[in-house]
Amino acid sequence: MAWSRQYPVPSAPAGQNEAARAAEDKFLARFAGQVSLDRDQVTELVGWKFQKMAHRKALAMRGISPQRWEGRDGEPGAAGLIRGALAASDDYEALATMANPAGGIYRFGPAMSSAVLAACRPREFAVADWRTLATLRGLGLMPPGPAGFRLSDWLPFLGACRMLARQCGLSLRQVDRALWIGAADESLPGHQAS
């Protein structure tokens, strides 16, 4: 709970963080329940996910370029892959449809793909991030592994986030915010400086 209240900037005054969370909630609420997204909406989500990471943002934007947005030669484009992911009833398939390096959205990966899922289906999905993964590992809720988030981390990650949401009475977004902040907690076993 304490980590959740420290999001997005642990050193900022509580009121400033509360306002930032409210603004983010308002922004994300526009996507909740969507079964498909247009290119402008996905562009907004890319900007939100990679706000301070210009290089990652540029790479993700290449995945939704006009040339990659619509399908061609019988292959689905980014628009179709997002629609398919949002329609998937299987949690792994939902992420892999967008994040799989072979056939998914070019340069999206688990981080951006999970951001789309979490924005459109907030009661089911959390945002995958190396920081949240590190926190879950530090808490002993996921087995040790490499620092980067892999497709194979998705189901255990999601299970741990859902369990924490139930136990703490929080939304999945509150949980992933808290875990994101938790990665910087020096008292966490296996702490890694961000």
PyMOL CGO cylinders between C-alpha atoms (Angstrom):
from pymol import cmd
from pymol.cgo import CYLINDER

trace = [
    CYLINDER, 0.00, 0.00, 0.00, 2.82, 2.39, 0.88, 0.3, 1, 1, 1, 1, 1, 1,
    CYLINDER, 2.82, 2.39, 0.88, 4.54, 1.76, -2.47, 0.3, 1, 1, 1, 1, 1, 1,
    CYLINDER, 4.54, 1.76, -2.47, 1.25, 2.36, -4.30, 0.3, 1, 1, 1, 1, 1, 1,
    CYLINDER, 1.25, 2.36, -4.30, 0.89, 5.80, -2.68, 0.3, 1, 1, 1, 1, 1, 1,
    CYLINDER, 0.89, 5.80, -2.68, 4.47, 6.73, -3.66, 0.3, 1, 1, 1, 1, 1, 1,
    CYLINDER, 4.47, 6.73, -3.66, 3.75, 6.38, -7.38, 0.3, 1, 1, 1, 1, 1, 1,
    CYLINDER, 3.75, 6.38, -7.38, 4.91, 7.95, -9.64, 0.3, 1, 1, 1, 1, 1, 1,
    CYLINDER, 4.91, 7.95, -9.64, 7.69, 9.84, -7.79, 0.3, 1, 1, 1, 1, 1, 1,
    CYLINDER, 7.69, 9.84, -7.79, 8.58, 8.61, -4.29, 0.3, 1, 1, 1, 1, 1, 1,
    CYLINDER, 8.58, 8.61, -4.29, 10.22, 11.92, -3.33, 0.3, 1, 1, 1, 1, 1, 1,
    CYLINDER, 10.22, 11.92, -3.33, 7.26, 14.05, -4.46, 0.3, 1, 1, 1, 1, 1, 1,
    CYLINDER, 7.26, 14.05, -4.46, 4.64, 15.41, -2.03, 0.3, 1, 1, 1, 1, 1, 1,
    CYLINDER, 4.64, 15.41, -2.03, 1.68, 13.08, -1.49, 0.3, 1, 1, 1, 1, 1, 1,
    CYLINDER, 1.68, 13.08, -1.49, -0.77, 15.52, -3.10, 0.3, 1, 1, 1, 1, 1, 1,
    CYLINDER, -0.77, 15.52, -3.10, 1.34, 15.79, -6.24, 0.3, 1, 1, 1, 1, 1, 1,
    CYLINDER, 1.34, 15.79, -6.24, 1.48, 11.99, -6.58, 0.3, 1, 1, 1, 1, 1, 1,
    CYLINDER, 1.48, 11.99, -6.58, -2.24, 11.71, -5.92, 0.3, 1, 1, 1, 1, 1, 1,
    CYLINDER, -2.24, 11.71, -5.92, -2.94, 14.24, -8.69, 0.3, 1, 1, 1, 1, 1, 1,
    CYLINDER, -2.94, 14.24, -8.69, -0.60, 12.40, -11.08, 0.3, 1, 1, 1, 1, 1, 1,
    CYLINDER, -0.60, 12.40, -11.08, -2.32, 9.07, -10.36, 0.3, 1, 1, 1, 1, 1, 1,
    CYLINDER, -2.32, 9.07, -10.36, -5.75, 10.65, -10.89, 0.3, 1, 1, 1, 1, 1, 1,
    CYLINDER, -5.75, 10.65, -10.89, -4.64, 12.15, -14.21, 0.3, 1, 1, 1, 1, 1, 1,
    CYLINDER, -4.64, 12.15, -14.21, -3.20, 8.81, -15.31, 0.3, 1, 1, 1, 1, 1, 1,
    CYLINDER, -3.20, 8.81, -15.31, -6.40, 7.01, -14.26, 0.3, 1, 1, 1, 1, 1, 1,
    CYLINDER, -6.40, 7.01, -14.26, -8.47, 9.49, -16.29, 0.3, 1, 1, 1, 1, 1, 1,
    CYLINDER, -8.47, 9.49, -16.29, -6.23, 9.00, -19.32, 0.3, 1, 1, 1, 1, 1, 1,
    CYLINDER, -6.23, 9.00, -19.32, -6.34, 5.20, -19.11, 0.3, 1, 1, 1, 1, 1, 1,
    CYLINDER, -6.34, 5.20, -19.11, -10.11, 5.09, -18.47, 0.3, 1, 1, 1, 1, 1, 1,
    CYLINDER, -10.11, 5.09, -18.47, -10.65, 6.20, -22.08, 0.3, 1, 1, 1, 1, 1, 1,
    CYLINDER, -10.65, 6.20, -22.08, -9.36, 2.82, -23.26, 0.3, 1, 1, 1, 1, 1, 1,
    CYLINDER, -9.36, 2.82, -23.26, -11.17, 0.52, -20.80, 0.3, 1, 1, 1, 1, 1, 1,
    CYLINDER, -11.17, 0.52, -20.80, -13.47, -1.90, -22.56, 0.3, 1, 1, 1, 1, 1, 1,
    CYLINDER, -13.47, -1.90, -22.56, -12.26, -1.13, -26.08, 0.3, 1, 1, 1, 1, 1, 1,
    CYLINDER, -12.26, -1.13, -26.08, -12.22, -4.14, -28.41, 0.3, 1, 1, 1, 1, 1, 1,
    CYLINDER, -12.22, -4.14, -28.41, -10.06, -2.43, -31.00, 0.3, 1, 1, 1, 1, 1, 1,
    CYLINDER, -10.06, -2.43, -31.00, -7.94, 0.71, -31.13, 0.3, 1, 1, 1, 1, 1, 1,
    CYLINDER, -7.94, 0.71, -31.13, -7.16, 3.13, -33.90, 0.3, 1, 1, 1, 1, 1, 1,
    CYLINDER, -7.16, 3.13, -33.90, -3.61, 4.17, -34.67, 0.3, 1, 1, 1, 1, 1, 1,
    CYLINDER, -3.61, 4.17, -34.67, -3.94, 7.50, -32.81, 0.3, 1, 1, 1, 1, 1, 1,
    CYLINDER, -3.94, 7.50, -32.81, -5.06, 5.69, -29.65, 0.3, 1, 1, 1, 1, 1, 1,
    CYLINDER, -5.06, 5.69, -29.65, -2.13, 3.27, -29.82, 0.3, 1, 1, 1, 1, 1, 1,
    CYLINDER, -2.13, 3.27, -29.82, 0.21, 6.21, -30.42, 0.3, 1, 1, 1, 1, 1, 1,
    CYLINDER, 0.21, 6.21, -30.42, -1.10, 7.76, -27.19, 0.3, 1, 1, 1, 1, 1, 1,
    CYLINDER, -1.10, 7.76, -27.19, -0.49, 4.51, -25.29, 0.3, 1, 1, 1, 1, 1, 1,
    CYLINDER, -0.49, 4.51, -25.29, 3.06, 4.23, -26.68, 0.3, 1, 1, 1, 1, 1, 1,
    CYLINDER, 3.06, 4.23, -26.68, 3.71, 7.80, -25.51, 0.3, 1, 1, 1, 1, 1, 1,
    CYLINDER, 3.71, 7.80, -25.51, 2.33, 6.99, -22.06, 0.3, 1, 1, 1, 1, 1, 1,
    CYLINDER, 2.33, 6.99, -22.06, 4.29, 3.76, -21.63, 0.3, 1, 1, 1, 1, 1, 1,
    CYLINDER, 4.29, 3.76, -21.63, 7.61, 5.15, -22.85, 0.3, 1, 1, 1, 1, 1, 1,
    CYLINDER, 7.61, 5.15, -22.85, 7.31, 8.77, -21.65, 0.3, 1, 1, 1, 1, 1, 1,
    CYLINDER, 7.31, 8.77, -21.65, 10.93, 9.13, -20.61, 0.3, 1, 1, 1, 1, 1, 1,
    CYLINDER, 10.93, 9.13, -20.61, 12.44, 6.56, -22.97, 0.3, 1, 1, 1, 1, 1, 1,
    CYLINDER, 12.44, 6.56, -22.97, 12.69, 8.22, -26.38, 0.3, 1, 1, 1, 1, 1, 1,
    CYLINDER, 12.69, 8.22, -26.38, 14.54, 5.28, -27.93, 0.3, 1, 1, 1, 1, 1, 1,
    CYLINDER, 14.54, 5.28, -27.93, 11.96, 2.69, -26.79, 0.3, 1, 1, 1, 1, 1, 1,
    CYLINDER, 11.96, 2.69, -26.79, 9.15, 4.99, -27.88, 0.3, 1, 1, 1, 1, 1, 1,
    CYLINDER, 9.15, 4.99, -27.88, 10.68, 5.39, -31.34, 0.3, 1, 1, 1, 1, 1, 1,
    CYLINDER, 10.68, 5.39, -31.34, 11.06, 1.63, -31.73, 0.3, 1, 1, 1, 1, 1, 1,
    CYLINDER, 11.06, 1.63, -31.73, 7.46, 0.94, -30.67, 0.3, 1, 1, 1, 1, 1, 1,
    CYLINDER, 7.46, 0.94, -30.67, 6.22, 3.63, -33.04, 0.3, 1, 1, 1, 1, 1, 1,
    CYLINDER, 6.22, 3.63, -33.04, 7.90, 1.77, -35.91, 0.3, 1, 1, 1, 1, 1, 1,
    CYLINDER, 7.90, 1.77, -35.91, 5.63, -1.18, -35.08, 0.3, 1, 1, 1, 1, 1, 1,
    CYLINDER, 5.63, -1.18, -35.08, 2.54, 0.91, -35.74, 0.3, 1, 1, 1, 1, 1, 1,
    CYLINDER, 2.54, 0.91, -35.74, 3.85, 2.88, -38.71, 0.3, 1, 1, 1, 1, 1, 1,
    CYLINDER, 3.85, 2.88, -38.71, 1.30, 3.40, -41.50, 0.3, 1, 1, 1, 1, 1, 1,
    CYLINDER, 1.30, 3.40, -41.50, 3.04, 0.63, -43.46, 0.3, 1, 1, 1, 1, 1, 1,
    CYLINDER, 3.04, 0.63, -43.46, 2.68, -1.84, -40.58, 0.3, 1, 1, 1, 1, 1, 1,
    CYLINDER, 2.68, -1.84, -40.58, -0.75, -0.74, -39.31, 0.3, 1, 1, 1, 1, 1, 1,
    CYLINDER, -0.75, -0.74, -39.31, -2.88, -2.52, -41.93, 0.3, 1, 1, 1, 1, 1, 1,
    CYLINDER, -2.88, -2.52, -41.93, -2.17, -6.10, -42.97, 0.3, 1, 1, 1, 1, 1, 1,
    CYLINDER, -2.17, -6.10, -42.97, -0.90, -7.11, -46.36, 0.3, 1, 1, 1, 1, 1, 1,
    CYLINDER, -0.90, -7.11, -46.36, -0.17, -10.27, -48.25, 0.3, 1, 1, 1, 1, 1, 1,
    CYLINDER, -0.17, -10.27, -48.25, -2.55, -12.18, -45.99, 0.3, 1, 1, 1, 1, 1, 1,
    CYLINDER, -2.55, -12.18, -45.99, -0.64, -11.19, -42.84, 0.3, 1, 1, 1, 1, 1, 1,
    CYLINDER, -0.64, -11.19, -42.84, -2.39, -9.15, -40.15, 0.3, 1, 1, 1, 1, 1, 1,
    CYLINDER, -2.39, -9.15, -40.15, -1.09, -5.69, -39.46, 0.3, 1, 1, 1, 1, 1, 1,
    CYLINDER, -1.09, -5.69, -39.46, -0.76, -4.06, -36.03, 0.3, 1, 1, 1, 1, 1, 1,
    CYLINDER, -0.76, -4.06, -36.03, -4.47, -3.13, -36.03, 0.3, 1, 1, 1, 1, 1, 1,
    CYLINDER, -4.47, -3.13, -36.03, -5.54, -6.75, -36.57, 0.3, 1, 1, 1, 1, 1, 1,
    CYLINDER, -5.54, -6.75, -36.57, -3.06, -8.09, -34.04, 0.3, 1, 1, 1, 1, 1, 1,
    CYLINDER, -3.06, -8.09, -34.04, -4.35, -5.69, -31.38, 0.3, 1, 1, 1, 1, 1, 1,
    CYLINDER, -4.35, -5.69, -31.38, -7.94, -6.64, -32.18, 0.3, 1, 1, 1, 1, 1, 1,
    CYLINDER, -7.94, -6.64, -32.18, -7.00, -10.33, -31.95, 0.3, 1, 1, 1, 1, 1, 1,
    CYLINDER, -7.00, -10.33, -31.95, -5.17, -9.85, -28.66, 0.3, 1, 1, 1, 1, 1, 1,
    CYLINDER, -5.17, -9.85, -28.66, -8.10, -8.00, -27.11, 0.3, 1, 1, 1, 1, 1, 1,
    CYLINDER, -8.10, -8.00, -27.11, -10.49, -10.75, -28.25, 0.3, 1, 1, 1, 1, 1, 1,
    CYLINDER, -10.49, -10.75, -28.25, -8.30, -13.60, -26.92, 0.3, 1, 1, 1, 1, 1, 1,
    CYLINDER, -8.30, -13.60, -26.92, -9.76, -15.61, -24.07, 0.3, 1, 1, 1, 1, 1, 1,
    CYLINDER, -9.76, -15.61, -24.07, -6.35, -17.06, -23.17, 0.3, 1, 1, 1, 1, 1, 1,
    CYLINDER, -6.35, -17.06, -23.17, -4.04, -14.79, -21.14, 0.3, 1, 1, 1, 1, 1, 1,
    CYLINDER, -4.04, -14.79, -21.14, -0.85, -16.02, -22.80, 0.3, 1, 1, 1, 1, 1, 1,
    CYLINDER, -0.85, -16.02, -22.80, -2.33, -15.73, -26.29, 0.3, 1, 1, 1, 1, 1, 1,
    CYLINDER, -2.33, -15.73, -26.29, -3.49, -12.18, -25.54, 0.3, 1, 1, 1, 1, 1, 1,
    CYLINDER, -3.49, -12.18, -25.54, 0.08, -11.05, -24.88, 0.3, 1, 1, 1, 1, 1, 1,
    CYLINDER, 0.08, -11.05, -24.88, 1.84, -13.29, -27.40, 0.3, 1, 1, 1, 1, 1, 1,
    CYLINDER, 1.84, -13.29, -27.40, -0.41, -12.13, -30.25, 0.3, 1, 1, 1, 1, 1, 1,
    CYLINDER, -0.41, -12.13, -30.25, 1.22, -8.71, -29.99, 0.3, 1, 1, 1, 1, 1, 1,
    CYLINDER, 1.22, -8.71, -29.99, 4.55, -9.44, -28.29, 0.3, 1, 1, 1, 1, 1, 1,
    CYLINDER, 4.55, -9.44, -28.29, 5.83, -12.52, -30.11, 0.3, 1, 1, 1, 1, 1, 1,
    CYLINDER, 5.83, -12.52, -30.11, 8.96, -11.57, -32.09, 0.3, 1, 1, 1, 1, 1, 1,
    CYLINDER, 8.96, -11.57, -32.09, 7.83, -13.97, -34.83, 0.3, 1, 1, 1, 1, 1, 1,
    CYLINDER, 7.83, -13.97, -34.83, 4.50, -12.66, -36.05, 0.3, 1, 1, 1, 1, 1, 1,
    CYLINDER, 4.50, -12.66, -36.05, 3.62, -10.07, -33.42, 0.3, 1, 1, 1, 1, 1, 1,
    CYLINDER, 3.62, -10.07, -33.42, 3.81, -6.30, -33.67, 0.3, 1, 1, 1, 1, 1, 1,
    CYLINDER, 3.81, -6.30, -33.67, 7.27, -5.21, -34.68, 0.3, 1, 1, 1, 1, 1, 1,
    CYLINDER, 7.27, -5.21, -34.68, 9.24, -3.95, -31.63, 0.3, 1, 1, 1, 1, 1, 1,
    CYLINDER, 9.24, -3.95, -31.63, 6.33, -4.09, -29.19, 0.3, 1, 1, 1, 1, 1, 1,
    CYLINDER, 6.33, -4.09, -29.19, 7.50, -6.82, -26.83, 0.3, 1, 1, 1, 1, 1, 1,
    CYLINDER, 7.50, -6.82, -26.83, 5.84, -7.67, -23.50, 0.3, 1, 1, 1, 1, 1, 1,
    CYLINDER, 5.84, -7.67, -23.50, 6.07, -4.15, -22.02, 0.3, 1, 1, 1, 1, 1, 1,
    CYLINDER, 6.07, -4.15, -22.02, 4.12, -2.32, -24.73, 0.3, 1, 1, 1, 1, 1, 1,
    CYLINDER, 4.12, -2.32, -24.73, 1.80, -5.23, -25.46, 0.3, 1, 1, 1, 1, 1, 1,
    CYLINDER, 1.80, -5.23, -25.46, 0.84, -5.54, -21.79, 0.3, 1, 1, 1, 1, 1, 1,
    CYLINDER, 0.84, -5.54, -21.79, 0.24, -1.78, -21.62, 0.3, 1, 1, 1, 1, 1, 1,
    CYLINDER, 0.24, -1.78, -21.62, -2.37, -2.13, -24.38, 0.3, 1, 1, 1, 1, 1, 1,
    CYLINDER, -2.37, -2.13, -24.38, -3.99, -5.08, -22.57, 0.3, 1, 1, 1, 1, 1, 1,
    CYLINDER, -3.99, -5.08, -22.57, -3.95, -3.34, -19.18, 0.3, 1, 1, 1, 1, 1, 1,
    CYLINDER, -3.95, -3.34, -19.18, -5.44, -0.15, -20.63, 0.3, 1, 1, 1, 1, 1, 1,
    CYLINDER, -5.44, -0.15, -20.63, -8.25, -1.96, -22.47, 0.3, 1, 1, 1, 1, 1, 1,
    CYLINDER, -8.25, -1.96, -22.47, -8.89, -4.75, -19.96, 0.3, 1, 1, 1, 1, 1, 1,
    CYLINDER, -8.89, -4.75, -19.96, -7.81, -3.26, -16.60, 0.3, 1, 1, 1, 1, 1, 1,
    CYLINDER, -7.81, -3.26, -16.60, -9.65, -5.85, -14.48, 0.3, 1, 1, 1, 1, 1, 1,
    CYLINDER, -9.65, -5.85, -14.48, -7.70, -8.66, -16.12, 0.3, 1, 1, 1, 1, 1, 1,
    CYLINDER, -7.70, -8.66, -16.12, -4.21, -7.38, -16.90, 0.3, 1, 1, 1, 1, 1, 1,
    CYLINDER, -4.21, -7.38, -16.90, -1.27, -5.54, -15.36, 0.3, 1, 1, 1, 1, 1, 1,
    CYLINDER, -1.27, -5.54, -15.36, 1.59, -3.77, -17.13, 0.3, 1, 1, 1, 1, 1, 1,
    CYLINDER, 1.59, -3.77, -17.13, 4.69, -5.93, -17.56, 0.3, 1, 1, 1, 1, 1, 1,
    CYLINDER, 4.69, -5.93, -17.56, 7.90, -4.14, -16.71, 0.3, 1, 1, 1, 1, 1, 1,
    CYLINDER, 7.90, -4.14, -16.71, 11.37, -5.22, -15.62, 0.3, 1, 1, 1, 1, 1, 1,
    CYLINDER, 11.37, -5.22, -15.62, 10.91, -3.23, -12.39, 0.3, 1, 1, 1, 1, 1, 1,
    CYLINDER, 10.91, -3.23, -12.39, 7.65, -4.96, -11.44, 0.3, 1, 1, 1, 1, 1, 1,
    CYLINDER, 7.65, -4.96, -11.44, 9.25, -8.29, -12.29, 0.3, 1, 1, 1, 1, 1, 1,
    CYLINDER, 9.25, -8.29, -12.29, 12.28, -7.50, -10.09, 0.3, 1, 1, 1, 1, 1, 1,
    CYLINDER, 12.28, -7.50, -10.09, 10.01, -6.57, -7.18, 0.3, 1, 1, 1, 1, 1, 1,
    CYLINDER, 10.01, -6.57, -7.18, 8.01, -9.79, -7.47, 0.3, 1, 1, 1, 1, 1, 1,
    CYLINDER, 8.01, -9.79, -7.47, 11.26, -11.76, -7.52, 0.3, 1, 1, 1, 1, 1, 1,
    CYLINDER, 11.26, -11.76, -7.52, 12.56, -9.83, -4.53, 0.3, 1, 1, 1, 1, 1, 1,
    CYLINDER, 12.56, -9.83, -4.53, 9.37, -10.66, -2.65, 0.3, 1, 1, 1, 1, 1, 1,
    CYLINDER, 9.37, -10.66, -2.65, 9.79, -14.33, -3.55, 0.3, 1, 1, 1, 1, 1, 1,
    CYLINDER, 9.79, -14.33, -3.55, 6.58, -14.36, -5.58, 0.3, 1, 1, 1, 1, 1, 1,
    CYLINDER, 6.58, -14.36, -5.58, 8.37, -15.35, -8.80, 0.3, 1, 1, 1, 1, 1, 1,
    CYLINDER, 8.37, -15.35, -8.80, 11.39, -17.55, -9.38, 0.3, 1, 1, 1, 1, 1, 1,
    CYLINDER, 11.39, -17.55, -9.38, 14.78, -15.97, -10.14, 0.3, 1, 1, 1, 1, 1, 1,
    CYLINDER, 14.78, -15.97, -10.14, 15.54, -15.19, -13.76, 0.3, 1, 1, 1, 1, 1, 1,
    CYLINDER, 15.54, -15.19, -13.76, 17.02, -12.63, -16.12, 0.3, 1, 1, 1, 1, 1, 1,
    CYLINDER, 17.02, -12.63, -16.12, 16.29, -8.94, -15.58, 0.3, 1, 1, 1, 1, 1, 1,
    CYLINDER, 16.29, -8.94, -15.58, 14.36, -8.49, -18.82, 0.3, 1, 1, 1, 1, 1, 1,
    CYLINDER, 14.36, -8.49, -18.82, 10.70, -9.44, -19.09, 0.3, 1, 1, 1, 1, 1, 1,
    CYLINDER, 10.70, -9.44, -19.09, 10.19, -12.50, -21.33, 0.3, 1, 1, 1, 1, 1, 1,
    CYLINDER, 10.19, -12.50, -21.33, 6.98, -13.98, -22.73, 0.3, 1, 1, 1, 1, 1, 1,
    CYLINDER, 6.98, -13.98, -22.73, 7.51, -16.96, -20.41, 0.3, 1, 1, 1, 1, 1, 1,
    CYLINDER, 7.51, -16.96, -20.41, 7.31, -14.60, -17.40, 0.3, 1, 1, 1, 1, 1, 1,
    CYLINDER, 7.31, -14.60, -17.40, 3.80, -13.44, -18.33, 0.3, 1, 1, 1, 1, 1, 1,
    CYLINDER, 3.80, -13.44, -18.33, 1.58, -16.09, -16.76, 0.3, 1, 1, 1, 1, 1, 1,
    CYLINDER, 1.58, -16.09, -16.76, 3.49, -16.33, -13.44, 0.3, 1, 1, 1, 1, 1, 1,
    CYLINDER, 3.49, -16.33, -13.44, 3.70, -12.51, -13.34, 0.3, 1, 1, 1, 1, 1, 1,
    CYLINDER, 3.70, -12.51, -13.34, -0.01, -12.13, -13.97, 0.3, 1, 1, 1, 1, 1, 1,
    CYLINDER, -0.01, -12.13, -13.97, -0.84, -14.78, -11.38, 0.3, 1, 1, 1, 1, 1, 1,
    CYLINDER, -0.84, -14.78, -11.38, 1.27, -13.02, -8.75, 0.3, 1, 1, 1, 1, 1, 1,
    CYLINDER, 1.27, -13.02, -8.75, -0.25, -9.60, -9.56, 0.3, 1, 1, 1, 1, 1, 1,
    CYLINDER, -0.25, -9.60, -9.56, -3.79, -10.98, -9.39, 0.3, 1, 1, 1, 1, 1, 1,
    CYLINDER, -3.79, -10.98, -9.39, -3.07, -12.71, -6.09, 0.3, 1, 1, 1, 1, 1, 1,
    CYLINDER, -3.07, -12.71, -6.09, -1.68, -9.47, -4.61, 0.3, 1, 1, 1, 1, 1, 1,
    CYLINDER, -1.68, -9.47, -4.61, -4.69, -7.50, -5.90, 0.3, 1, 1, 1, 1, 1, 1,
    CYLINDER, -4.69, -7.50, -5.90, -7.08, -9.93, -4.19, 0.3, 1, 1, 1, 1, 1, 1,
    CYLINDER, -7.08, -9.93, -4.19, -5.09, -10.06, -0.93, 0.3, 1, 1, 1, 1, 1, 1,
    CYLINDER, -5.09, -10.06, -0.93, -4.63, -6.31, -0.69, 0.3, 1, 1, 1, 1, 1, 1,
    CYLINDER, -4.63, -6.31, -0.69, -8.00, -5.23, -2.05, 0.3, 1, 1, 1, 1, 1, 1,
    CYLINDER, -8.00, -5.23, -2.05, -6.34, -3.21, -4.82, 0.3, 1, 1, 1, 1, 1, 1,
    CYLINDER, -6.34, -3.21, -4.82, -6.87, -2.93, -8.57, 0.3, 1, 1, 1, 1, 1, 1,
    CYLINDER, -6.87, -2.93, -8.57, -4.29, -4.51, -10.85, 0.3, 1, 1, 1, 1, 1, 1,
    CYLINDER, -4.29, -4.51, -10.85, -3.14, -1.01, -11.81, 0.3, 1, 1, 1, 1, 1, 1,
    CYLINDER, -3.14, -1.01, -11.81, -2.56, -0.13, -8.16, 0.3, 1, 1, 1, 1, 1, 1,
    CYLINDER, -2.56, -0.13, -8.16, -0.57, -3.35, -7.78, 0.3, 1, 1, 1, 1, 1, 1,
    CYLINDER, -0.57, -3.35, -7.78, 1.63, -2.79, -10.81, 0.3, 1, 1, 1, 1, 1, 1,
    CYLINDER, 1.63, -2.79, -10.81, 2.25, 0.81, -9.73, 0.3, 1, 1, 1, 1, 1, 1,
    CYLINDER, 2.25, 0.81, -9.73, 3.29, -0.39, -6.29, 0.3, 1, 1, 1, 1, 1, 1,
    CYLINDER, 3.29, -0.39, -6.29, 5.56, -3.07, -7.73, 0.3, 1, 1, 1, 1, 1, 1,
    CYLINDER, 5.56, -3.07, -7.73, 7.12, -0.52, -10.08, 0.3, 1, 1, 1, 1, 1, 1,
    CYLINDER, 7.12, -0.52, -10.08, 7.98, 1.71, -7.10, 0.3, 1, 1, 1, 1, 1, 1,
    CYLINDER, 7.98, 1.71, -7.10, 9.06, -1.30, -5.03, 0.3, 1, 1, 1, 1, 1, 1,
    CYLINDER, 9.06, -1.30, -5.03, 11.95, -2.02, -7.38, 0.3, 1, 1, 1, 1, 1, 1,
    CYLINDER, 11.95, -2.02, -7.38, 13.76, 1.04, -5.99, 0.3, 1, 1, 1, 1, 1, 1,
    CYLINDER, 13.76, 1.04, -5.99, 13.26, -0.03, -2.35, 0.3, 1, 1, 1, 1, 1, 1,
    CYLINDER, 13.26, -0.03, -2.35, 16.74, -0.74, -1.04, 0.3, 1, 1, 1, 1, 1, 1,
    CYLINDER, 16.74, -0.74, -1.04, 15.34, -3.08, 1.64, 0.3, 1, 1, 1, 1, 1, 1,
    CYLINDER, 15.34, -3.08, 1.64, 13.95, -5.42, -1.04, 0.3, 1, 1, 1, 1, 1, 1,
    CYLINDER, 13.95, -5.42, -1.04, 16.05, -8.60, -1.44, 0.3, 1, 1, 1, 1, 1, 1,
    CYLINDER, 16.05, -8.60, -1.44, 17.91, -8.52, -4.75, 0.3, 1, 1, 1, 1, 1, 1,
    CYLINDER, 17.91, -8.52, -4.75, 17.43, -4.73, -5.02, 0.3, 1, 1, 1, 1, 1, 1,
    CYLINDER, 17.43, -4.73, -5.02, 18.66, -3.27, -8.32, 0.3, 1, 1, 1, 1, 1, 1,
    CYLINDER, 18.66, -3.27, -8.32, 19.21, 0.46, -8.72, 0.3, 1, 1, 1, 1, 1, 1,
    CYLINDER, 19.21, 0.46, -8.72, 17.08, 1.89, -11.53, 0.3, 1, 1, 1, 1, 1, 1,
]
cmd.load_cgo(trace, "trace")
